[in-house]
Amino acid sequence: MRPVPARRTMVVGALDVGTSKIVCVIARLKPRDSSDVLRRRTHAVEIMGIGHTRAHGMKGGTVVDMDRAEQSIRRAVDAAERMAGVQIASVIVSMAGGRLGSQHYAAEVDLPDPSVAEGDIRRVLDAASTFAVAQGRAVLHALPVGYALDGVSGISEPRGMLGRRLGVDLHVVTAEASAARNLLLCVERCHLGVEAMVAAPYAAALSTLADDEAQLGVTLIEFGAGTTTVSVVSQGHCVHVDGVALGGQHVTNDVARGLSTRLSEAERIKTLHGGVTAVTADERDMLTVPSISDDERDLPQAVPKSRLMHIIRPRVEETIELVRDRLVASGHAADAGQRIVLTGGAAQLMGLPELVGQILGPQVRIGRPLGISRLPEAARGASFSVATGLLVYPQVAGLEHFEARRRRASHASADGYFSRVGNWLREAF
């Protein structure tokens, strides 16, 4: 996606396609002063319209039923357009499924002149972009994390500096190509173009992290319905992205099995009464659980609230421990710092910050969208962090390196386009 010009106002559409809900947000980006608190943002985000609906045809963040998913997207977009009073032709889409992953690639080039120029930075980025992505994977982001000059690393802006060799560390975020293509096709079937596809934990970090947090190091955990995704931000850069195929929907399934009730009732009980820490009073508080069958003779059962906690906690502990093991295996546990930010709908479970603190680290908070004006009260919680982060993304899109990807994609897209036209001509005439 092309970055938004610094002095230009524009209207942006964002589409967060999740396992349990689909959110469409339309906002106006207006230039802002650099003296504001969120220094990394060049524009203020003003919400014009928002629409969200229950997701159908989605599982684990990927499309499993194209027609049902398309209808859900159409309903969310229509609600947002009606509220905003405008129609959008393209959207920025989130990607939570597809087994998100990260790789780092390094490259060095000789400098023809002592001073680093714009062309030198482009050359070293092109050299780092000669990586070979594993078969079946698609690149979502290529983020320069830091530069090195004559072996001295940690340089964030090398332009104008003196040296002989320039190096770069390039962070590449990938996802399964089939999952990305199916989501892209589903959105295009709604007559919408896709400006960019953004990894969900990266979008959530853009929306909820303060500048000092991003600089000192923080781990953001996005607890979604079908997946739990993670992004590690250090020195102001996203340095790692990962995910596990467990989420709030798995907790709901456990509750439905453990209490022998419908999934809809299990979701309601989890939302209203669920938590991960039981107290003494939970043994006395009784919950009414409707029967799973429609037989009137099957009366609702009464169970203590503590039983619900005992069902929910093991699954949540398993998810957090998987995240911890992935961070340790990736080698980015040190970059993660001692601070953890939780986002996503499942992050609202009672007692979750305390449980995460016991397993991962002591400083845990619930992340909410920052610096978004005219956001409805119902959308100011952790579950809308990804959708609002997509509105911030155009301001940082210029930090990514697209050149090598554009060259690779241009031939493929051109061939695909002309082949489709040729097939249409042959079939029609």
N, C-alpha and C positions, 0 to 999 in steps of 0.2 A: 504494500500500500504506500502511495506517495504521502510524505508528511504534510500536515496542514501548514500553509504559510503563516508566518509569525503574526502578520497584521491583517489577516483575513478572517471574516466570520463565515462559518459554514454549518450546514445541517448534516448530522450524522445519524445513521440508524444502526443499532446493535441488536444482535439476536443470540441469546443464550439458550442453547438447545441442550437440556438436561434429561436425566432419566425420569424424573418425577414432574417437572414443570418446564414450560417454554416461556421465556420472557423476551419481549421486544420493547426496546426503549428508543425513542427519538429525541435528540437533544440538539441544542444550538451551542456551538463552540465559539466563544467570543474572546478576543485578545485580552490579556490581563497584564498588570504591572508585575515586574520581576521582584518587587518588594514584598509580595504576598508570602504567607507562611509556607505553602507548598512550592518551593523554589524551582522544582524540576518541571513544573507544568507551565506551559506558555499560554494556555487558554483556560477560561472559566467554562464550566459545563453547566448549562441551564436546561433542565428537563422540559420538554414540550408535550410528550405523550408517552404513556407506558401501558402495555397490555401483557397479561400473563394468563396462561391456561394450563390445565393438566396435560402432561405429555402422554401421548399414545404412540405405539410403534417404536419405542426406544427401550433399550436394555443395555445396562453397563456403559451408557454414554454413546452408544452406537445405534444406527438405524437397523431395525429388524423387520419393520413393516412399512414400506415406502408410502403407501396410500394413507395410512392412519397418521404417520408422522407429518406428512404434507398437510393434512387437514388441521392438525394441531398448530402447525406453524402459521397457516393462513389465518386462523382465528386470533392468534396473538398479534400478528402484524396488523390485522384489520382493527383490533381494539386500540392499538397504539396510534394508528393513522387517524382514526376517528377523534381521539382525544387531542392529538396535535393539530388536526385540521390541515394536514399535508399528506402527500403520497411520497413514498420513498422508492427509489429504483434499485438500490443496492444496500447491503448490510455488511457489518463486521461480525463474523460468526465465531463462537467459542468451540473449543474441541477438548472434551474431557475424557473420551474413550480412546480406543486405538492404542492402548499400552504406550503412553507417553514415555520418552526416554531422552537422555542427554549424552552427548559426546563432546570432547574438547579436542581441537586441532590447533597445532602451532606451526608457524612458518616464519622465515627470516629472509630478508632481501638486502643486497648491498645498496648503499645510498650513493648516487652519482655526484651529488653536491653535499657539502657538510650540513646544510640546513634541511630539515625534514619539510617536504612540500606536500600539497594535496595529492599529487600524482604518486608519490612514494607510498602514502597510506593506501591508495587504491591498489597499487601493485602488491603490497604485502597481504591485503585482504583477498585479492584474487588468488594469490599463492596458497593461502590457507583454505580457500574454497575449492581446491582440487581434490577434496576428500571423496571417498566412495561410500555412499550410504548403502547399508545392507539391503539386499533384495526384499522388496515388499514394504519398504519404509519410505515415507515422504517427509521432506523438510518443512517444518513450520516456521522456525526462526533461525537466523544466523547472527548471533550477538557478539560483537567484539567486547571481551571482558577487560582486557588490559594490553598495553603495549610494553615492549622492552627496547632499550636503546643501548647497544654495545654491552649486552648482557645484564643491564640494570633494569629490573622489572618493576611493575607497579606504577607505570606511567599511564595516566588517563588521557592526556591530550599532548601528543608529541609534536604537533605542528609548530615549526619555528625553532625546535630544539636542535642541537648540534650532535652529530654522531656519524658512525661509519656503517653500522648494520642496524636495521629496524626489524623487530619481531612483533608478533601479535598472538594472542590466545583467543581463539574463536569458539564460542559455545553454540553448539548446534542442537536444536530441539527437534525431534522426529516423532512421527506417529505411524501407525499402520496405514499404508496407502489405500487399501480397500475401504477402511472405515472413513477416511477423509474423503475419498471419491463419492461414496454413497451419501454422506452428509452434504457434500457440495451439490450432488445431483438433486437431492431432496429440496434444497433451498431454491435451486434454479427452476424446479418444477412449479414453484410458487411465483414465477416470473420476477425473481429478484436476482440481481447480480451479487457476487461475493467479492467485496473489496479485499478482505484478508481473513485468514483463519488463525485464531489466536489460542494458544494453550490456556486452558481454564485457570490453572494455578498462577500463571504469569499475569493474566488479566486481573485476578483477585489481588495480587500483590500491587499492581498499579493503582488500584482503587483504595486500598486500606492501609498501606504502609506510610508512616511519616518519614520525612527525609532522613532524620537521625537514625531511625531504625534501619532503614535500607543501607546506611553508611556503616553502621557498627556491626551488622550481621543479624539476620533473623530467619527463622523457618516459618513459612506459611503453610498450613494444612487446610485444604479445602475438603470438608466432609460433605460429599454429595450423596445423592440417593443410590446411585449405582456404582460409583467409584470414589476413592479417596486419593486426591492428588496432592503433590507437595512441590513447593518451589523454595529454593534457598537463595537469599539475596545477601550479597556482601559487597562492601565498597561501592554501593549504589548500583550494582549490576546483578542480574539474575544469572547465577552460576550453575544451577542444577535444577532439573525438573524430573519428577518421577510420579508413579501412581500405582495403586493396588486395586484389584477388582473387588473391593468390599466397600459397602456404604450403608446409608440409612435404610435402604430397602431390605438389606439382609437382616437388619435388626427387626424390621417389621415382620419379615417371614418367620424369624425365631419366635416372636411374640405370638403370631397366629398359630404356630405349631404348639408352643408351650401352653397356651390357654385354650386351644381348640376353638378358635373363632375365625370369622371371616377376615380377609386381609384389610378391608376397609375399616372394620371395627378395631383391628390391631393397630392400624395407623392412627386412628383417633385416640385410642388408649395410650399409645406411646407418646403422642404429641401433648396430650393433656396431663398425663400422670407419670410419664417415663423419666428415668434418671439412672445414674450409675452408682449412686451412693445411698445406701439404706440407713435410716435412722430408727430409733426405738419405736416411734409412733407409727411407722409403716407396718408393724406387725398387727396393730389394731385397726388401721384404716382399711376398709374393705372396698373393693371395686366390683361393679356389676359387669359381667362379661356375657354378652349375648351368645346364644348357641350358633354353631356353624351351619346347622340345618334350618329348613323352613318349617319344620314340624312344630306345631303349637304345643305339643306335649313335651318338647325339649325346653325346659325352663332355663332362664339365665342362671349362671353360677356366680357365686360370690367368692372372690379370692383376695387374700391380703395383698396390700400394695408391695410388700417386701418381696413377694414372689415375682412380680413384674421386674423389680430391680435385679433379682438374681438371674433372670432370663437375659436382660439387656447387657449387663456388665461383661460377661465373658466375650461376647462378640466385639464389643467396643475395645476391650483390652487386646484382643487378637489383632484388630486393625492397627491400633497404636503401636504395638510391638512389631508388626510387619513394617510400618513406617520407620521405626527406629533401626531395625536391621538393615533396611534399604539405605538409610543415610550412612550408617557405619560402613557398609560394603562399598558405597560410592566414593568414600574418601572425603566427603564434604561435610562431615559432622563438625569439624573445627570451624569451617566457614559459617555454619548455622548460628553461631553465637549462643547465648544463653536465653534468648527471647523467642517466644513462640506465639504466633497469631493464628487463631482458629476462625475459619469462615465456612459458609455452606449451611444448608438447612439443618443437617444433623448436628452441627456445632451448638445448637441451642438446647441440647439435652442437659437436664439439671445435673450439676456435679461434674460435667466433662472437663472444664478447665483444671479442676483439682486432680482428676485422674491423669490427665496429660502431664501435669506438673510432676506427679509421682514417677512417671515412666520416662519422660524426656527431659524436663528441665523446670526450674522453679518459677520462671517469669512467663506467665501465660495470660493472654487476654483475648477477648472476642473481637474480631475485626469487623468494622462497619465502614461503609463508603464515606470518604473524606472529600470535602470541597465540592460537593454536588448540590447545586441549588434547585429549589422547587421540586425536590424529590418527595413523593407522597409518604406520609407517616408509615404506612404499611410496607414500604419498600426501603426503609432505612436500616434494616437488619442485616445480619450476616449472610442470609440466603440470597441477597441481591448484589453481592460483592463482585461476582464475575460479570454480570450484566453492566454494571456501572464502570467496571474496569475496561470494558470494550470501548467505552466512550472516551477514556483517557488515552487509549492506545494510539490514535492518530498523531498525538503530540510526541510520541517516542518512536514512531515507525521509522524516522530518518536515522535512528541509531543502528539499524540492522543493515547487513550487507546483502544486497539482492543480485548483484551483477552476474555472478557465475550461475545462479539459479535461473535468472531470466534468460540467459543464453540457452541453457539446457531446456527450459520449458517452452521457449519460442518455437523451436522446431517441432516438438511434440504437439503443441496446441495447433500450430499451423497444419500439420499433417492431419490431425484429427478433424479440424474444421473442414478442410477440402475433401477429405474422404467422406464426411457426413453429407456435404453438398453433392458430391458425386453419386452417393447412394440414393439421395432424394431425387436427383434428376433421372437416374436409371429407373427408379420405381414409379415416378410420376409420368415419365414420357417413354 
